[in-house]
Amino acid sequence: MYKMIISLLFVSCFASANEKLNQVLDDFHQAAAQADYEQYMALLADNAIYLGTDSSERWNKAEFSAFVKPYFSQGKGWLYQPIERHITSTQVSNIVFFDELLENKNYGRCRGSGLLINTEQGWKILQYNLSIPVPNAIANDVVESIEDYRVGKTNGVG
């Protein structure tokens, strides 16, 4: 009986924590959709890293803030609608992994993944990685297109 009670408490605590974690990510996407700069940036940890879809897009929080602010100040946000999300605990109780499938009107199906950290101010995004999953059936074509683009940029074309 004791083990059952402990198990139920653990499951209950994890479910409650999972709701908080999901809410952080949902709030992050909602703030972006509403171009709410303060809320959006507040959900990132002080030492957060944001990885965008372009290989050149690796920003710390200050750099990402500088990228976001001009868009949001004009009321231009973006919506990534979560379709599916997975949260995975780690052996370190204040860090969890997440991955989510997203839908965006410009980029279509995307994937967000990263880390959340529990800080004194609550759960924050420590790393967010936005990517565009490529179906295996067309991966070679996409890789070839990217290579052609890079070669063209190197040769002054494009």
C-alpha positions as CSV (number, residue, x, y, z in Angstrom):
1,M,0.0,0.0,0.0
2,Y,2.8,2.4,0.9
3,K,4.5,1.9,-2.5
4,M,1.2,2.5,-4.3
5,I,0.7,5.8,-2.4
6,I,4.3,6.9,-3.2
7,S,3.8,6.0,-6.9
8,L,0.5,7.9,-7.1
9,L,2.1,10.9,-5.5
10,F,5.0,10.7,-8.0
11,V,2.7,10.5,-10.9
12,S,0.6,13.3,-9.6
13,C,3.6,15.6,-9.1
14,F,4.9,14.7,-12.6
15,A,1.5,15.4,-14.2
16,S,1.4,18.8,-12.4
17,A,4.9,19.6,-13.5
18,N,4.1,18.5,-17.0
19,E,1.2,20.9,-17.1
20,K,3.6,23.8,-16.0
21,L,6.1,22.8,-18.7
22,N,3.5,22.6,-21.4
23,Q,2.2,26.0,-20.3
24,V,5.6,27.6,-20.6
25,L,6.0,26.4,-24.2
26,D,2.3,27.3,-25.1
27,D,2.9,30.8,-23.6
28,F,6.1,31.1,-25.6
29,H,4.2,30.4,-28.9
30,Q,1.3,32.6,-27.9
31,A,3.6,35.5,-27.0
32,A,5.2,35.2,-30.4
33,A,1.8,35.2,-32.1
34,Q,0.8,38.3,-30.3
35,A,4.2,40.0,-30.8
36,D,4.5,40.4,-27.0
37,Y,8.2,41.1,-26.6
38,E,8.3,41.3,-22.8
39,Q,6.4,38.0,-22.3
40,Y,8.3,36.2,-25.0
41,M,11.8,37.2,-23.7
42,A,10.7,36.6,-20.1
43,L,10.2,32.9,-20.9
44,L,13.8,32.5,-21.9
45,A,16.5,31.8,-19.2
46,D,19.2,34.4,-18.9
47,N,21.7,32.2,-20.5
48,A,19.3,30.8,-23.2
49,I,20.4,29.8,-26.7
50,Y,18.0,30.0,-29.7
51,L,18.9,28.0,-32.8
52,G,16.9,29.0,-35.8
53,T,16.3,27.2,-39.1
54,D,19.3,28.7,-40.9
55,S,22.7,27.3,-39.9
56,S,23.9,30.8,-39.1
57,E,21.2,31.4,-36.5
58,R,22.7,30.6,-33.1
59,W,21.8,33.4,-30.7
60,N,22.3,34.0,-27.0
61,K,19.4,35.8,-25.3
62,A,20.7,39.3,-26.0
63,E,21.3,38.5,-29.7
64,F,17.9,36.8,-30.1
65,S,16.3,39.8,-28.3
66,A,17.9,42.1,-30.9
67,F,16.6,40.0,-33.7
68,V,13.0,39.7,-32.3
69,K,12.5,43.3,-31.1
70,P,12.2,45.1,-34.5
71,Y,9.5,42.6,-35.6
72,F,7.5,42.7,-32.4
73,S,7.7,46.5,-32.1
74,Q,5.9,46.6,-35.5
75,G,3.3,44.2,-34.2
76,K,4.7,41.4,-36.4
77,G,4.7,38.1,-34.7
78,W,4.7,34.5,-35.8
79,L,2.6,31.6,-34.9
80,Y,3.9,28.1,-34.5
81,Q,0.9,25.9,-33.6
82,P,1.9,22.9,-31.5
83,I,0.5,19.6,-32.9
84,E,2.3,17.1,-30.7
85,R,4.7,17.5,-27.8
86,H,6.9,15.2,-25.7
87,I,8.6,16.1,-22.4
88,T,11.3,13.9,-21.1
89,S,12.7,14.2,-17.6
90,T,16.4,13.8,-16.8
91,Q,18.4,12.7,-13.9
92,V,18.8,16.3,-13.0
93,S,15.5,17.4,-11.5
94,N,15.6,21.0,-12.7
95,I,16.2,20.2,-16.4
96,V,13.9,18.5,-18.9
97,F,14.1,17.9,-22.6
98,F,11.2,18.6,-25.0
99,D,10.4,18.2,-28.6
100,E,7.3,19.3,-30.4
101,L,5.9,19.2,-33.9
102,L,4.6,22.5,-35.0
103,E,2.6,24.0,-37.9
104,N,3.4,27.4,-39.4
105,K,1.7,29.1,-42.3
106,N,5.0,30.0,-44.0
107,Y,7.2,27.0,-43.1
108,G,4.6,24.3,-42.8
109,R,5.5,21.4,-40.5
110,C,8.4,22.3,-38.2
111,R,10.0,20.8,-35.1
112,G,11.0,22.6,-31.9
113,S,13.2,21.0,-29.4
114,G,15.3,22.0,-26.5
115,L,15.7,22.2,-22.8
116,L,13.7,23.8,-20.0
117,I,15.3,24.7,-16.7
118,N,13.6,25.3,-13.4
119,T,14.9,28.6,-12.0
120,E,14.0,30.7,-9.0
121,Q,11.5,32.5,-11.3
122,G,10.0,29.2,-12.5
123,W,10.5,27.1,-15.6
124,K,12.3,28.9,-18.4
125,I,13.5,27.9,-21.9
126,L,17.3,27.2,-21.7
127,Q,17.6,26.2,-25.3
128,Y,15.2,26.2,-28.2
129,N,16.0,24.7,-31.6
130,L,13.6,25.3,-34.4
131,S,14.1,23.1,-37.4
132,I,12.3,22.0,-40.6
133,P,12.1,18.2,-40.7
134,V,12.9,16.9,-44.2
135,P,11.1,13.7,-45.4
136,N,13.7,11.0,-46.1
137,A,12.2,10.6,-49.6
138,I,13.4,14.0,-50.6
139,A,16.4,14.5,-48.3
140,N,19.0,14.0,-51.0
141,D,17.3,16.6,-53.2
142,V,17.2,19.1,-50.3
143,V,20.9,18.5,-49.4
144,E,21.8,19.0,-53.1
145,S,19.8,22.3,-53.2
146,I,21.5,23.5,-50.1
147,E,24.9,22.6,-51.5
148,D,24.1,24.4,-54.8
149,Y,23.0,27.5,-52.8
150,R,26.2,27.5,-50.7
151,V,28.4,27.1,-53.7
152,G,26.5,29.9,-55.5
153,K,27.0,32.2,-52.5
154,T,30.7,31.3,-52.4
155,N,31.1,32.1,-56.0
156,G,29.2,35.4,-55.7
157,V,26.0,34.2,-57.3
158,G,22.7,34.8,-55.5
